[in-house]
Amino acid sequence: MTAQRTALDGGRWHLNHGPIDIVAEAHGDPVEVAVAHEHAWRRFRTILDELVGELPLLRQPVGAECALRGPVAQRMWQACAPFSAGFITPMAGVAGSVAQELIGCFHRPGIERAWINNGGDIALHLATGHSARVGLFADLARFDLRDTDPLTTEGQFEITADMPVRGVATSGWRGRSFSLGIADSVTVLAATAAEADAAATVIANAVNVDDPRIHRLPANECKDDSDLGDLLVTRDVETLAPSQVRSALDAGVARAEALQRAGLVWSVVLVCQGQWRMVQPLSSRGTNLPLQTVSTGVGGAVGSVFA
């Protein structure tokens, strides 16, 4: 298994190495953009082997001290450390941490804006005066890099350089990672991609109720080497009563607001069975929300964000 890269339209690159699947895009001076892409490719080729070398520790619950050595592994631990009072391993921040490592290659003069999209967990670079538009679209489970059809979005918002946001991440039981909760999706905007990734995991786990129509299995029965061990993870959710969905979302919002007060997230969108909630940025309470054109017509879909 070797790292591969493929040129895409619009000057984008698709980078793949085992479970890591990335789309990288940048704008600015053509020479600087090309140099940054080359640096990102060189760094990308080494990341998976670094993480595999520390995988036993990465699958252990976050403790009082970090024993990890690699920069990406350490970033994973640091992003998850605020949640160590509960059960969490550094793997909860892996996708965002990888994206954040690569976006560092674009922090150079001449790059106006860039993003690394690691399966929906996004790290951003925005020079002064620039912005990136992000789409909120239905059905996290249907996203496929091989699909050439246009994505259908329920809304979109713009992240500007003056916002304290450089990371966007989504978690939920329909995604590629396990979840303890029933959220179709929880999308978090935070200061970094690693922090957004860990927080999205924690908030999605909190969107939960007890109901026999929620089907769960031990994580290690679903995947032998799961870092979640025998914790019960959600495998299917039948249609629930609207009141049950509201209760689950209430629990998720409470968790999101607590993290926001602690300075760990900036804004959160939660979606579950046709109902959705938005935890607005504290600075925008009582004013027009900077996240514009988010539709109330989510219907039975799930929400996620992809640049």
Backbone bond lengths (Angstrom), bond angles and torsions (degrees), N, CA, C in turn:
res aa  C-N    CA-C-N  psi(-1)  N-CA   C-N-CA  omega(-1)  CA-C   N-CA-C  phi
1 M - - - 1.456 - - 1.527 108.95 -
2 T 1.308 116.01 116.25 1.461 121.27 -179.98 1.512 109.86 -121.32
3 A 1.323 115.85 156.14 1.454 120.98 177.13 1.524 109.68 -68.13
4 Q 1.325 116.02 144.21 1.458 121.70 179.97 1.517 109.29 -133.90
5 R 1.338 115.26 149.84 1.456 119.20 172.48 1.513 109.61 -136.08
6 T 1.327 114.64 146.27 1.461 121.69 -177.72 1.521 108.70 -135.51
7 A 1.332 116.39 131.70 1.462 120.43 177.04 1.519 109.62 -72.87
8 L 1.312 115.98 134.59 1.454 122.52 176.49 1.515 109.81 -113.21
9 D 1.329 116.76 173.80 1.457 119.74 178.59 1.520 110.13 -67.75
10 G 1.319 115.79 160.04 1.452 121.13 178.19 1.514 114.62 71.27
11 G 1.325 117.42 17.75 1.448 120.38 179.31 1.518 114.24 76.66
12 R 1.339 116.98 11.97 1.460 120.50 179.09 1.529 110.43 -83.95
13 W 1.345 114.95 162.12 1.456 121.38 175.95 1.521 109.95 -127.82
14 H 1.322 115.03 140.16 1.466 121.40 172.49 1.518 107.67 -104.76
15 L 1.345 116.13 120.86 1.453 122.67 179.71 1.524 108.71 -113.64
16 N 1.331 115.97 131.87 1.458 119.89 -179.00 1.517 110.48 -138.66
17 H 1.334 115.61 135.63 1.461 121.65 173.98 1.525 106.49 -152.45
18 G 1.312 117.27 102.95 1.452 120.94 -177.81 1.515 110.91 58.73
19 P 1.335 117.90 -123.63 1.464 120.37 -177.52 1.529 113.91 -79.31
20 I 1.330 118.18 -6.93 1.463 120.48 -177.59 1.524 109.23 -90.65
21 D 1.313 116.58 121.45 1.463 122.35 -175.32 1.523 108.45 -133.13
22 I 1.312 116.80 113.59 1.466 121.45 -167.76 1.520 111.25 -129.72
23 V 1.329 115.47 142.42 1.456 122.12 165.98 1.524 107.21 -116.35
24 A 1.334 115.95 127.03 1.467 121.91 -178.10 1.524 109.17 -116.92
25 E 1.327 115.64 136.21 1.464 120.86 178.47 1.518 109.16 -142.04
26 A 1.336 116.09 143.49 1.459 120.76 179.62 1.521 109.43 -148.86
27 H 1.330 114.53 154.80 1.464 122.08 179.06 1.520 108.89 -134.25
28 G 1.315 115.37 148.40 1.454 120.83 179.29 1.512 110.54 143.39
29 D 1.322 116.48 -152.31 1.460 121.19 178.28 1.526 109.52 -59.67
30 P 1.334 118.80 124.78 1.470 121.29 -174.44 1.528 113.60 -55.87
31 V 1.325 117.37 -39.38 1.466 119.70 -179.67 1.521 110.41 -66.82
32 E 1.325 116.93 -45.80 1.459 120.70 -179.64 1.529 111.39 -65.51
33 V 1.332 116.17 -37.54 1.469 119.60 177.26 1.526 110.53 -62.90
34 A 1.337 116.72 -44.18 1.460 120.46 179.64 1.524 111.56 -63.39
35 V 1.336 116.53 -41.34 1.464 120.40 178.68 1.529 110.31 -63.79
36 A 1.322 116.26 -43.02 1.464 120.05 -179.40 1.524 111.27 -63.66
37 H 1.320 117.57 -42.36 1.469 120.84 177.53 1.530 110.69 -61.17
38 E 1.311 116.92 -39.50 1.466 119.85 179.90 1.534 110.68 -66.53
39 H 1.324 115.69 -42.06 1.471 118.64 177.40 1.535 110.58 -62.94
40 A 1.333 116.31 -40.86 1.466 119.87 179.68 1.526 110.87 -63.81
41 W 1.320 117.14 -39.40 1.463 120.81 178.90 1.527 111.13 -64.47
42 R 1.309 116.50 -44.34 1.466 119.98 179.49 1.528 110.89 -62.48
43 R 1.325 116.67 -42.06 1.470 119.57 178.51 1.523 111.00 -68.67
44 F 1.312 116.64 -38.96 1.464 121.00 -178.79 1.521 111.63 -58.08
45 R 1.316 116.86 -39.63 1.472 120.50 -175.22 1.524 113.12 -63.92
46 T 1.311 118.38 -17.84 1.466 121.34 -176.62 1.527 113.62 -101.07
47 I 1.329 117.57 -15.34 1.467 120.08 -168.53 1.526 112.30 -67.57
48 L 1.321 117.89 -46.87 1.464 119.26 -174.72 1.524 111.51 -60.59
49 D 1.328 117.25 -44.64 1.463 119.61 179.94 1.533 110.87 -62.29
50 E 1.326 116.84 -37.32 1.462 119.93 177.38 1.527 110.83 -61.42
51 L 1.329 116.33 -44.79 1.456 119.88 -178.18 1.526 111.81 -69.75
52 V 1.318 116.54 -40.77 1.467 119.63 178.51 1.528 110.24 -60.71
53 G 1.314 117.33 -36.85 1.450 121.18 -179.96 1.526 113.48 -63.47
54 E 1.328 116.54 -22.78 1.468 120.52 179.93 1.526 111.98 -115.62
55 L 1.323 117.63 15.83 1.457 121.35 -173.21 1.532 114.01 -57.91
56 P 1.336 119.73 -41.59 1.476 117.76 178.79 1.531 113.05 -56.17
57 L 1.339 117.19 -41.50 1.464 119.98 178.32 1.526 111.79 -72.16
58 L 1.325 116.88 -35.71 1.455 120.62 -179.50 1.523 112.04 -65.64
59 R 1.319 116.93 -22.94 1.464 121.15 179.49 1.522 113.07 -90.98
60 Q 1.328 116.86 0.28 1.455 121.12 177.84 1.530 109.97 -91.19
61 P 1.332 117.59 147.55 1.471 119.59 177.49 1.527 111.53 -55.85
62 V 1.313 115.98 145.72 1.459 121.74 178.41 1.522 109.07 -63.42
63 G 1.315 116.55 127.61 1.458 121.47 -179.92 1.506 112.64 -108.39
64 A 1.320 115.60 -161.31 1.458 120.55 -175.63 1.517 112.70 -75.48
65 E 1.335 117.13 -26.62 1.456 120.85 -178.77 1.519 110.06 -131.09
66 C 1.311 115.54 148.87 1.461 121.07 -179.89 1.523 109.84 -92.40
67 A 1.324 116.13 120.69 1.468 121.41 178.11 1.523 112.10 -102.20
68 L 1.325 116.78 3.91 1.464 121.44 -177.56 1.523 110.36 -78.79
69 R 1.335 116.23 152.60 1.463 120.67 -173.38 1.526 113.84 -108.69
70 G 1.315 117.82 -42.67 1.455 120.90 -174.31 1.521 112.50 -71.27
71 P 1.327 118.12 152.29 1.466 120.71 -177.64 1.525 113.72 -63.86
72 V 1.334 117.63 -37.60 1.463 119.27 178.66 1.522 109.91 -70.62
73 A 1.325 117.44 -43.12 1.458 121.30 178.70 1.527 110.97 -61.39
74 Q 1.317 116.87 -42.60 1.464 120.13 178.06 1.523 111.10 -63.85
75 R 1.323 116.54 -39.28 1.460 119.94 178.42 1.534 110.36 -64.10
76 M 1.314 117.62 -39.91 1.463 121.32 176.34 1.520 110.50 -58.17
77 W 1.334 115.98 -46.66 1.463 120.72 -179.10 1.530 110.43 -63.00
78 Q 1.320 116.84 -45.06 1.463 120.81 -177.89 1.524 111.60 -63.58
79 A 1.335 117.27 -37.21 1.465 120.47 179.45 1.519 111.57 -67.98
80 C 1.334 116.84 -31.50 1.462 121.27 -176.83 1.521 113.15 -92.51
81 A 1.329 118.02 -17.10 1.459 121.89 -176.38 1.530 114.11 -55.47
82 P 1.362 120.17 -37.03 1.464 118.71 179.23 1.531 113.84 -62.62
83 F 1.330 117.10 -14.47 1.467 120.94 -177.17 1.520 112.42 -108.89
84 S 1.326 117.32 16.82 1.462 121.01 -173.46 1.521 113.28 -70.34
85 A 1.341 118.14 -11.85 1.459 120.02 175.91 1.530 111.00 -65.48
86 G 1.322 117.37 -26.45 1.451 121.93 173.30 1.521 109.40 -103.52
87 F 1.331 116.53 -171.04 1.468 119.19 178.30 1.517 108.82 -85.44
88 I 1.319 115.93 118.81 1.468 120.55 174.27 1.519 108.11 -155.15
89 T 1.321 116.21 141.32 1.458 121.85 174.53 1.526 108.38 -112.73
90 P 1.317 118.29 161.13 1.466 119.84 178.33 1.522 113.61 -57.81
91 M 1.332 118.18 -19.73 1.460 120.68 179.97 1.523 112.36 -62.00
92 A 1.338 117.20 -19.24 1.462 119.96 177.52 1.522 112.07 -65.43
93 G 1.331 117.12 -15.59 1.457 119.55 -179.61 1.510 114.32 -117.48
94 V 1.337 117.24 17.84 1.461 119.17 -170.41 1.528 112.78 -67.83
95 A 1.330 118.12 -48.96 1.466 119.80 -174.94 1.521 111.54 -63.65
96 G 1.329 116.56 -45.07 1.452 119.91 179.14 1.518 112.77 -65.66
97 S 1.338 116.04 -36.08 1.468 119.67 -179.56 1.514 111.78 -68.24
98 V 1.331 117.25 -38.48 1.463 120.56 176.06 1.521 110.20 -64.26
99 A 1.328 116.75 -45.57 1.466 119.93 178.72 1.525 110.78 -60.46
100 Q 1.322 116.28 -40.92 1.462 119.92 -179.79 1.520 111.68 -65.93
101 E 1.323 117.16 -37.16 1.461 120.01 177.49 1.522 110.75 -61.06
102 L 1.309 117.06 -42.87 1.463 120.43 -176.06 1.525 112.80 -75.34
103 I 1.334 117.01 -32.35 1.466 117.61 -179.41 1.512 110.58 -65.50
104 G 1.325 117.76 -21.73 1.457 120.82 176.75 1.520 112.74 -60.45
105 C 1.321 116.91 -25.47 1.470 120.73 178.92 1.524 111.79 -68.60
106 F 1.326 117.06 -15.99 1.458 121.37 -176.89 1.528 112.09 -102.39
107 H 1.312 117.36 1.95 1.458 121.23 177.06 1.529 108.42 -81.90
108 R 1.310 116.54 75.98 1.454 121.87 -176.76 1.524 109.16 -149.29
109 P 1.324 117.20 153.06 1.470 120.17 179.37 1.523 110.69 -56.52
110 G 1.308 115.59 141.83 1.458 120.82 178.35 1.511 113.65 95.62
111 I 1.334 118.81 -13.49 1.467 121.56 176.50 1.520 108.23 -94.20
112 E 1.319 116.33 114.41 1.458 120.71 -178.00 1.519 111.83 -80.05
113 R 1.304 116.50 -43.51 1.467 121.47 178.32 1.514 108.79 -158.72
114 A 1.306 115.72 150.84 1.463 121.09 179.01 1.514 108.70 -157.62
115 W 1.315 115.04 155.59 1.458 119.19 173.70 1.511 110.96 -146.57
116 I 1.325 114.17 145.77 1.454 123.49 173.25 1.518 106.99 -112.92
117 N 1.308 116.90 118.80 1.464 122.58 -178.01 1.525 108.17 -108.58
118 N 1.319 116.55 104.14 1.463 122.42 -178.75 1.521 108.96 -101.59
119 G 1.314 116.53 82.89 1.454 121.28 179.46 1.510 113.81 61.18
120 G 1.325 117.26 29.25 1.454 121.42 178.94 1.512 114.27 106.39
121 D 1.323 117.49 -12.87 1.462 121.19 173.15 1.528 106.99 -95.54
122 I 1.322 116.25 121.22 1.457 121.78 -164.85 1.523 111.16 -119.88
123 A 1.325 115.49 131.43 1.462 122.78 170.77 1.522 108.24 -109.07
124 L 1.326 116.65 136.59 1.458 122.38 -174.33 1.518 111.98 -118.04
125 H 1.326 114.94 146.37 1.467 121.97 164.77 1.516 106.60 -123.67
126 L 1.331 116.21 124.83 1.459 121.35 179.96 1.521 109.21 -132.02
127 A 1.311 116.21 116.61 1.461 119.98 173.97 1.522 109.28 -74.42
128 T 1.300 116.79 160.89 1.468 122.04 -178.38 1.530 110.89 -52.12
129 G 1.324 114.99 129.85 1.460 120.76 178.09 1.510 114.97 88.47
130 H 1.322 117.39 -0.83 1.463 120.03 -177.61 1.527 110.73 -111.67
131 S 1.340 114.79 167.02 1.462 119.93 -176.12 1.524 109.50 -150.92
132 A 1.328 114.74 168.55 1.467 121.56 175.89 1.519 108.17 -133.59
133 R 1.308 116.47 136.32 1.462 121.64 178.53 1.525 109.02 -97.52
134 V 1.309 115.14 132.80 1.461 121.93 -177.49 1.519 108.97 -121.21
135 G 1.326 116.54 136.09 1.451 121.39 -179.81 1.514 112.20 -99.05
136 L 1.326 116.34 138.54 1.458 122.90 172.77 1.517 106.19 -101.83
137 F 1.346 117.56 113.72 1.466 118.37 -173.83 1.514 111.91 -129.35
138 A 1.321 114.39 162.46 1.458 121.25 -172.14 1.514 112.37 -80.92
139 D 1.322 114.38 142.71 1.468 125.00 168.98 1.522 113.59 74.21
140 L 1.310 114.69 84.92 1.462 122.50 176.70 1.517 111.42 -55.62
141 A 1.335 117.18 -36.37 1.462 120.76 -174.91 1.525 112.84 -68.73
142 R 1.318 117.55 -21.58 1.460 118.54 -174.41 1.526 113.81 -88.96
143 F 1.349 118.24 -6.17 1.462 118.98 -178.04 1.519 110.14 -65.98
144 D 1.319 116.15 126.97 1.461 121.85 -178.62 1.520 107.76 -146.20
145 L 1.329 116.14 122.73 1.464 120.39 179.76 1.527 112.34 -59.87
146 R 1.331 116.60 -22.63 1.470 119.95 -178.51 1.517 112.47 -81.52
147 D 1.321 117.17 -12.17 1.459 121.81 -177.63 1.524 109.25 -78.61
148 T 1.319 116.39 123.92 1.468 120.57 -178.06 1.526 112.67 -94.87
149 D 1.342 117.51 -3.66 1.455 119.77 179.51 1.527 110.36 -74.10
150 P 1.339 117.61 147.54 1.470 119.63 178.07 1.520 111.26 -62.41
151 L 1.342 116.32 144.77 1.457 120.54 176.50 1.522 109.59 -74.56
152 T 1.323 115.99 139.35 1.446 121.35 176.62 1.526 108.40 -95.96
153 T 1.318 116.84 116.57 1.458 119.86 -175.73 1.527 110.81 -102.61
154 E 1.331 115.32 147.23 1.460 121.77 173.65 1.522 111.30 -90.15
155 G 1.283 117.19 -12.83 1.460 121.02 -179.57 1.507 109.80 179.25
156 Q 1.305 116.35 178.20 1.455 120.92 178.62 1.515 109.04 -155.18
157 F 1.295 115.54 155.52 1.444 120.15 175.99 1.514 108.61 -143.19
158 E 1.299 115.30 164.51 1.458 121.10 -175.88 1.516 109.73 -119.36
159 I 1.323 116.16 129.16 1.460 122.18 175.05 1.519 106.87 -100.57
160 T 1.311 116.49 120.09 1.459 121.17 -178.53 1.524 110.02 -101.95
161 A 1.317 115.61 161.13 1.463 121.14 -175.19 1.518 112.85 -61.27
162 D 1.341 117.15 -26.23 1.461 119.15 -178.17 1.524 113.22 -85.38
163 M 1.330 118.25 -1.99 1.457 121.59 175.35 1.529 109.70 -83.87
164 P 1.326 118.45 148.05 1.470 121.26 179.28 1.524 111.42 -82.74
165 V 1.317 116.18 47.06 1.468 121.91 -175.76 1.518 109.25 -130.43
166 R 1.331 115.97 122.64 1.460 121.06 172.70 1.525 111.21 -134.32
167 G 1.333 115.98 11.16 1.456 119.37 178.20 1.511 111.73 -143.81
168 V 1.333 115.76 140.50 1.457 122.97 176.77 1.529 107.42 -133.84
169 A 1.326 117.24 132.13 1.467 119.70 -179.13 1.522 109.65 -145.34
170 T 1.329 115.28 153.08 1.458 121.93 -179.13 1.518 110.30 -131.23
171 S 1.331 115.60 139.30 1.459 121.54 175.78 1.526 108.64 -137.92
172 G 1.321 115.87 158.63 1.463 121.09 178.39 1.515 109.54 168.14
173 W 1.325 116.31 167.40 1.466 118.68 -174.73 1.525 112.49 -70.27
174 R 1.320 118.16 -18.81 1.460 121.13 178.95 1.529 113.04 -83.59
175 G 1.321 117.07 -8.12 1.453 120.22 -174.50 1.514 113.38 -80.05
176 R 1.330 115.62 -171.32 1.456 121.01 -175.65 1.521 112.63 -80.75
177 S 1.342 117.46 -13.03 1.458 121.71 177.19 1.522 109.79 -109.83
178 F 1.321 116.84 159.35 1.451 120.93 -179.82 1.521 110.95 -73.38
179 S 1.331 115.60 151.29 1.455 122.40 175.96 1.518 108.89 -134.31
180 L 1.332 115.53 146.68 1.457 120.86 176.49 1.520 111.22 -86.83
181 G 1.330 117.16 -13.75 1.453 121.63 -175.83 1.514 113.12 -105.02
182 I 1.337 115.81 -167.04 1.462 121.23 -175.27 1.521 112.43 -120.49
183 A 1.323 118.16 9.81 1.468 119.87 178.69 1.517 110.03 -62.81
184 D 1.321 116.80 133.67 1.454 119.53 169.70 1.518 109.10 -63.97
185 S 1.327 115.55 -40.18 1.460 119.14 174.01 1.513 110.29 -162.74
186 V 1.315 114.97 147.77 1.459 123.22 170.52 1.516 106.31 -129.17
187 T 1.308 116.75 119.03 1.456 122.35 -178.29 1.521 109.51 -110.04
188 V 1.316 115.66 125.88 1.466 122.09 -174.58 1.521 110.04 -117.55
189 L 1.310 116.32 135.06 1.455 123.47 168.63 1.522 107.44 -106.72
190 A 1.326 116.50 127.30 1.458 121.03 -176.39 1.522 110.21 -145.46
191 A 1.313 115.65 178.71 1.460 120.91 -176.23 1.521 111.76 -64.04
192 T 1.328 117.61 -36.29 1.465 121.75 -179.98 1.516 109.89 -135.17
193 A 1.319 115.48 162.05 1.462 120.26 179.24 1.525 111.30 -66.56
194 A 1.331 117.57 -38.17 1.461 120.67 179.20 1.517 110.87 -62.95
195 E 1.331 116.98 -44.74 1.460 120.57 179.30 1.520 111.24 -65.99
196 A 1.329 117.30 -39.10 1.458 120.44 177.96 1.523 111.03 -63.72
197 D 1.326 117.25 -40.25 1.454 122.38 -178.66 1.531 110.73 -63.04
198 A 1.327 116.89 -50.96 1.459 120.29 -179.35 1.526 111.36 -62.74
199 A 1.328 116.95 -43.45 1.461 120.29 -178.64 1.527 111.59 -66.26
200 A 1.327 117.66 -38.91 1.462 120.20 178.42 1.529 110.92 -61.22
201 T 1.334 116.39 -39.47 1.459 120.75 177.61 1.523 110.76 -61.08
202 V 1.328 116.46 -48.01 1.462 121.69 -176.50 1.527 111.06 -65.76
203 I 1.323 117.57 -43.20 1.463 120.78 -178.75 1.526 110.44 -68.60
204 A 1.331 117.25 -41.44 1.466 120.03 178.58 1.528 110.70 -62.26
205 N 1.323 117.61 -37.70 1.466 120.38 176.31 1.524 111.65 -61.79
206 A 1.342 116.51 -31.51 1.460 121.19 -176.32 1.525 112.60 -78.34
207 V 1.324 118.26 -18.68 1.467 121.42 177.91 1.530 106.51 -76.86
208 N 1.327 116.34 94.52 1.456 118.38 -167.18 1.520 111.61 -159.70
209 V 1.327 114.74 150.98 1.467 124.16 170.02 1.526 107.45 -147.04
210 D 1.310 116.12 166.81 1.467 120.77 172.85 1.516 108.68 -95.37
211 D 1.315 116.66 124.86 1.463 121.44 -179.84 1.519 108.19 -161.46
212 P 1.337 118.34 135.24 1.469 119.96 -179.22 1.525 113.71 -64.33
213 R 1.321 117.02 -13.78 1.470 119.54 178.32 1.525 112.49 -83.01
214 I 1.330 116.64 -0.06 1.461 121.81 174.73 1.526 107.33 -99.56
215 H 1.308 116.95 121.27 1.459 121.50 -174.19 1.531 109.69 -105.56
216 R 1.328 115.22 126.31 1.460 121.32 -175.82 1.525 110.37 -130.70
217 L 1.318 114.31 154.72 1.458 122.04 175.56 1.523 108.93 -140.03
218 P 1.339 117.70 155.06 1.458 118.40 172.54 1.528 110.34 -59.18
219 A 1.324 115.52 138.61 1.464 119.52 -176.68 1.517 112.00 -58.23
220 N 1.340 117.42 -38.11 1.465 119.27 -177.56 1.515 113.51 -74.26
221 E 1.341 117.55 -8.14 1.461 119.93 170.74 1.526 110.94 -86.69
222 C 1.318 115.89 -20.95 1.464 120.73 178.46 1.526 111.34 -89.26
223 K 1.328 115.38 -29.78 1.459 121.27 179.32 1.519 107.52 -152.73
224 D 1.315 116.39 119.54 1.469 121.18 -171.21 1.521 113.17 -54.23
225 D 1.332 116.82 -41.98 1.456 119.97 -172.56 1.529 112.80 -101.15
226 S 1.334 117.44 24.84 1.458 120.04 -178.85 1.523 111.37 -61.52
227 D 1.320 116.08 137.36 1.464 120.69 177.40 1.519 111.82 -71.71
228 L 1.335 117.41 -9.89 1.466 121.12 -178.88 1.525 113.12 -87.70
229 G 1.324 117.39 -3.47 1.453 120.67 176.43 1.519 112.23 59.10
230 D 1.346 116.55 -128.79 1.466 119.97 -177.06 1.526 112.59 -97.17
231 L 1.331 118.16 15.33 1.459 120.08 174.54 1.521 109.59 -62.25
232 L 1.330 116.58 142.12 1.454 121.24 -179.84 1.527 109.98 -76.93
233 V 1.330 116.14 126.34 1.460 121.42 178.85 1.526 109.28 -116.62
234 T 1.300 115.76 152.49 1.462 121.65 -175.83 1.516 110.76 -77.90
235 R 1.321 116.31 126.85 1.457 121.15 179.63 1.521 112.24 -112.27
236 D 1.325 117.76 -24.29 1.467 120.71 177.87 1.522 108.52 -161.72
237 V 1.319 115.38 146.61 1.460 121.08 178.04 1.523 108.04 -132.53
238 E 1.324 115.74 113.60 1.456 119.79 174.76 1.531 109.20 -72.88
239 T 1.320 115.91 171.49 1.456 120.02 179.15 1.519 109.53 -63.64
240 L 1.334 115.20 125.77 1.457 121.60 -179.23 1.525 110.84 -102.48
241 A 1.325 115.98 161.48 1.459 120.19 173.61 1.524 109.03 -63.15
242 P 1.326 117.95 142.33 1.472 119.98 179.32 1.517 113.17 -52.94
243 S 1.332 116.99 -34.75 1.463 119.56 179.53 1.523 111.32 -66.22
244 Q 1.339 117.80 -35.27 1.457 121.37 177.07 1.534 110.65 -66.97
245 V 1.317 115.99 -40.66 1.468 120.00 177.96 1.524 110.26 -63.31
246 R 1.337 115.83 -42.81 1.470 118.99 178.80 1.522 111.23 -61.28
247 S 1.326 116.30 -41.40 1.471 119.67 179.40 1.520 111.33 -63.10
248 A 1.341 115.75 -41.69 1.466 120.02 179.05 1.519 110.48 -63.64
249 L 1.321 116.78 -43.96 1.456 120.35 179.58 1.533 111.31 -66.73
250 D 1.337 116.90 -36.73 1.466 120.02 176.85 1.529 110.37 -57.83
251 A 1.334 115.95 -42.81 1.466 119.95 180.00 1.526 110.77 -64.69
252 G 1.337 116.65 -40.95 1.463 120.18 178.08 1.509 112.43 -65.61
253 V 1.327 116.93 -41.69 1.466 120.66 179.26 1.524 110.63 -63.61
254 A 1.337 116.88 -40.62 1.460 119.92 178.83 1.524 110.81 -60.30
255 R 1.327 116.18 -41.85 1.462 119.86 178.58 1.528 110.44 -66.63
256 A 1.321 116.72 -43.59 1.464 120.89 -179.37 1.520 111.30 -62.28
257 E 1.332 117.32 -42.08 1.461 120.18 -179.39 1.522 111.21 -67.06
258 A 1.335 117.05 -35.32 1.463 119.53 176.59 1.530 110.71 -64.50
259 L 1.325 116.54 -41.43 1.468 119.78 178.30 1.523 110.92 -68.16
260 Q 1.310 116.24 -34.57 1.462 119.34 177.75 1.522 110.82 -65.46
261 R 1.325 116.68 -42.79 1.470 119.70 178.33 1.529 111.35 -63.23
262 A 1.336 115.99 -29.94 1.464 120.74 178.25 1.515 112.72 -81.59
263 G 1.336 117.33 -1.50 1.453 121.53 178.51 1.512 114.50 80.05
264 L 1.335 117.56 18.59 1.467 121.14 -175.86 1.527 113.40 -95.43
265 V 1.330 118.02 -18.35 1.463 121.54 175.86 1.520 108.22 -138.48
266 W 1.320 114.88 158.09 1.464 120.34 179.10 1.520 110.66 -103.14
267 S 1.328 116.24 -45.58 1.457 121.23 180.00 1.521 108.44 -154.33
268 V 1.344 116.17 153.94 1.463 120.85 -176.21 1.524 109.25 -142.68
269 V 1.339 116.29 139.72 1.460 122.78 171.27 1.525 107.65 -119.55
270 L 1.346 116.50 127.41 1.457 122.21 -177.99 1.524 109.26 -118.82
271 V 1.338 117.17 133.59 1.460 122.26 -177.96 1.513 109.59 -130.47
272 C 1.336 116.19 133.42 1.464 120.82 177.10 1.527 109.22 -153.86
273 Q 1.310 116.33 116.88 1.459 124.04 173.89 1.533 113.51 46.08
274 G 1.320 115.70 52.73 1.450 120.55 173.85 1.508 115.09 85.30
275 Q 1.326 117.39 -6.84 1.460 120.77 175.04 1.528 109.13 -108.26
276 W 1.307 116.84 146.75 1.451 119.59 179.36 1.519 110.81 -143.93
277 R 1.316 114.48 153.51 1.459 121.92 177.53 1.524 108.08 -133.88
278 M 1.327 114.37 152.31 1.459 119.47 175.01 1.522 109.46 -128.15
279 V 1.303 116.52 126.00 1.458 122.07 171.88 1.523 106.16 -92.25
280 Q 1.311 115.50 106.32 1.452 120.53 -173.87 1.521 111.45 -73.42
281 P 1.325 116.32 155.03 1.469 119.20 173.07 1.525 110.10 -57.40
282 L 1.310 117.50 138.95 1.463 120.79 -179.26 1.516 111.78 -56.23
283 S 1.327 116.66 -35.63 1.465 120.73 -177.18 1.512 112.52 -70.79
284 S 1.353 117.41 -14.07 1.466 119.93 -176.39 1.518 112.40 -107.47
285 R 1.342 118.47 0.04 1.459 120.28 -179.71 1.525 109.88 -58.21
286 G 1.335 115.52 127.74 1.450 120.33 -179.57 1.513 113.60 85.66
287 T 1.314 118.33 -0.76 1.464 122.16 177.40 1.511 108.46 -126.57
288 N 1.325 116.41 -177.49 1.452 119.99 177.35 1.520 110.05 -69.57
289 L 1.306 116.75 130.89 1.458 121.89 -178.05 1.522 110.66 -67.72
290 P 1.330 118.58 132.18 1.467 120.28 178.70 1.521 112.95 -64.37
291 L 1.333 118.64 -19.51 1.452 120.57 177.89 1.519 107.57 -86.29
292 Q 1.310 117.22 99.47 1.450 121.68 -169.77 1.529 112.91 -94.20
293 T 1.325 114.47 158.22 1.461 125.63 172.12 1.519 113.06 60.55
294 V 1.335 117.70 26.91 1.459 118.83 171.03 1.512 107.59 -74.86
295 S 1.325 116.45 121.72 1.447 121.89 -172.80 1.512 111.64 -81.48
296 T 1.345 116.85 147.51 1.459 120.64 171.97 1.515 110.27 -86.06
297 G 1.328 118.43 -3.38 1.451 121.20 -177.87 1.503 112.57 -89.47
298 V 1.330 117.20 47.19 1.447 120.39 -179.94 1.514 110.81 -68.91
299 G 1.343 116.46 -29.47 1.468 119.61 179.83 1.496 111.06 61.86
300 G 1.334 117.04 -135.70 1.449 120.60 -179.51 1.505 112.93 -93.77
301 A 1.299 116.74 16.04 1.453 120.23 -172.94 1.518 111.29 -89.22
302 V 1.318 114.35 173.26 1.455 120.19 173.89 1.511 108.47 -111.04
303 G 1.302 117.07 158.75 1.461 120.41 -178.30 1.506 112.23 -112.72
304 S 1.316 116.28 143.64 1.451 122.03 174.45 1.497 108.08 -151.59
305 V 1.335 117.34 169.19 1.459 119.70 -178.71 1.513 109.88 -126.19
306 F 1.288 115.29 133.82 1.453 121.67 175.81 1.519 108.34 -142.81
307 A 1.339 116.41 133.99 1.456 119.87 179.22 1.522 109.93 -68.61
